[in-house]
Amino acid sequence: MKTRAAVATAAGKPLEIMEVDLDGPRDGEVLVEIKATGICHTDEFTLSGADPEGLFPAILGHEGAGVVVDVGRGVTSVKKGDHVIPLYTPECRQCPSCLSRKTNLCTAIRATQGQGVMPDGTSRFSIGKEKLHHYMGCSTFSNFTVLPEIAVAKVDPAAPFDKICYIGCGVTTGIGAVINTAKVEEGATTAVFGLGGIGLNVIQGLKLAGADMIIGVDVNNDKKKWGERFGMTHFVNPKEVGDVVPHLVNLTKRGADQIGGADYTFDCTGNVNVMRQALEACHRGWGQSIIIGVAGAGQEIATRPFQLVTGRVWKGTAFGGARGRTDVPKIVDWYMAGKIQIDPMITHTLKLEEINKGFDLMHEGKSIRSVVVY
């Protein structure tokens, strides 16, 4: 069949809108009509050429929502007509990682996913005889896409596609980092570095968890009103306070505890220097710093061993520690019940032909999330 898609032909070049060929689903696969897709910083990270796993030509996009229109042999968990969210972190429920219950990082299709192909080693996308790579196992910058059955989450059919597509990455990553990875408890003192789409979802996750102090840290003062909208209690602009670490340590001193430091900090920037600041702003003895942002190829984090010896902990999280097929439907239900907000963060709605404008808005800091509606 034919499908319209935004194709990344090479690193650093704008996406090109074109008609491409798409083969139907094979055994254990599903064909999904994507109704809406978010434009995420991870897509930009790959398009820029900084992603060590970036492959071209490819159909990017990993934050989508749509309807199952066909299924391959052996598919039992979804059927035609089901509303689904593609999962770049699948959940097979059978691999050692899934069975361990210690991680959400399913390994069932990781090798082929990283090679830009389906589990059988082939691509479903092509232009003539030229193969196009899949992206993060999703490729939601195409009106239709094929995914493994284990990489789709069946969700409430009443939920609007142009809002819940954001749950395919940003919402789940931010809220999940709080609930699943950090396991933030009620009354905690916290700091969030970077108040973009991920950071704002961390903030609303912290509010959901009952954190007492939620400090937002960003160099853009315009983000203050956004943070407050989702539950931020304090705002700090590092450009205005000098060394941000002692400032945060002092800000978090409470009552008889005059050591200071946040119980939990979250890096949502992908900047390795900020990652160090986030760790060192943690409380001595028990502070945890969660790394969410992805740094460029070859970049490394560093701190003095003393910071770790004295009880601070560095943790990483992918997809917010969420088990896709199990947890994503629950987060959709939270949205439908009004427990979390999504609508205010969808700042721009675009057509596929306008997708490059979405990247421009991201670069200019004018959008929280742009969504393409097919």
Secondary structure, DSSP 8 states (H G I E B T S, - for coil): -EEEEEEE-STTS--EEEEEEE----TTEEEEEEEEEEE-HHHHHHHTT--TT--SSEE----EEEEEEEE-TT--S--TT-EEEE-SS---S-SHHHHHTS-S---TTHHHHHTTS-TTS--SEEETTEE-B-STTT--SBSEEEEEGGGEEE--TTS-HHHHGGGGTHHHHHHHIIIIII---TT-EEEEE--SHHHHHHHHHHHHHT-SEEEEE-S-TTHHHHHHHHT--EEE-HHHHSSHHHHHHHHT-BTTB-S--BSEEEE-S--HHHHHHHHHTB-TTT-EEEE-S---TT------HHHHHTT-EEEE-SGGG--HHHHHHHHHHHHHTTSS--GGGEEEEE-GGGHHHHHHHHHTT--SEEEEE-
